[in-house]
Amino acid sequence: MIFLAPVFLAAAGIVAAGVVALHFLSTREPDTDLLPTVRFVPRVPVQATTITTRFTDPWLLALRVLLILLLGTALARPLIHPFAQPVSRIALVDVSRAVGSPGELADSADGYVDGAAAVVFFDDEAKEIEDESADALEDLRDDARWDRASRGSLSTALIAALRIASRLRDGADSLQLVVISPFAQEERDAATGEIRALWPGRIDAVRVAAAPPQPDAEATVERVEWADSGATGLWTQRETADTIGGVRASDAVMVYPFVRRWQPAADVPESEDGAGAADSTESADAPETRVYARWIDGEPAAFERATADGCMRSVAIPLPTEGDAILRPDFQRFLAELEGPCGEPRDLAPLPDEFMAAFVGDEPLAPASLVPRRVMRTTPAVPWLLGFALVVAFAELWLRRQLATGARANRAGEGLRESRAA
């Protein structure tokens, strides 16, 4: 057991010691003596406080100390975990469109998935397989599921591994990270190297066959239409224009105070994957329309669709007409991509050996102590401790009232006896 905030436990111990010290003080009525007259003695209870050599009200003291310690322990957030294993394995399985042979992928991953502490399937998203990982791996042999495969992202997979490692760190001495993937060029982005540097150990890379490259497409014609041209039914004008600070198109990000005057038409629904196709009723020859660019709040900023002779892109991004913003590299990169081929480009060439050597690393397995612990606002034991503390608080209140009632009864009895004796 460890405590995430042990300072509260220490504070509870100090407060409990103070309560114990206070119970050495006894407050009671002093011994009575006969006086010749009571004319000048006020009729009020007379009490005296003395220091005793033993506890007063020991059961009440025990309940108060227990209550303080329970509250301090709850605030200290105890974390109970089993004995640490020597090695915990995290298996990252690539299920993107870059995989060439689903059967080979399943066979290669089988030995690493068996006994793994966590299994993650990743493409452009990462999903942890919590139950029945063997069955999920067997489902990869179904060729039909690969028709919907999307582009893979090693950065996404590594981020998922880092989060899982923060969860597993307290139950293992070392962490083994295994990545089963074709390691294609399109799966690397500008952040992959930096994210890889966050993993404090080596990575075991298991390379499988990549999908064959697509044949070179015939020459096509790319055209651009603007939302304010009136030549497209994909956009409707906003009742009130608003401003937004940026737009992303493929890998190009433009930061600029854009004024949005157009929004997607109601009959252009977005796909579930957030970046894929949307059905357009504008043309029977172009039934498939996909989002090409998005504003930073996720709303589509440009569509593209394949036509018989090429590609048509419909853009609702107002380009600046003043200043030198149009000359910035990000604007130039975006404008250049407008003339690129339709659809998302694929680059299934293998990553170079230099990158793979840096990706794998030459360190030993990652020590669990070097992985940051995830931020936990509470632990499973905290609700139980607080519930027990509530029960103890009610018990302390009941006992305190019982003792007070008994003390009043004793004082009344002593007063009655004294009056009878007088």
Secondary structure, 3 states (H helix, E strand, C coil): CEECCHHHHHHHHHHHHHHHHHCCEEEECCCCCCCCCCCCCCCCCCCEEEECCCCCCHHHHHHHHHHHHHHHHHHCCEECCCCCEEEEEEEEEECCCCECCHHHHHHHHHHHHCCCCEEEEECCCEEECCCCHHHHHHHCCCHHHHHHCCCCCHHHHHHHHHHHHHHHHHHEEEEEEEEEECCEHHHCCCCHHHHHCCCCCCEEEEECCECCCCCCCCCCEEEEEEHHHCCCCCEEEEEEEEEEEEEEECCEEEEEEEEEEEEECCCCCCCCCCCCEEECCCCCCCCEEEEEEEECCCCEEEEEEEECCEEEEEECCCCCCCCCHHHCHHHHHHHHHCCCCCCCCCCCCECCHHHHHHHHCCCCCEEHHHCCCCCCCCCCHHHHHHHHHHHHHHHHHHHHHHHHHHHHHHHHHHHHHHHHHC
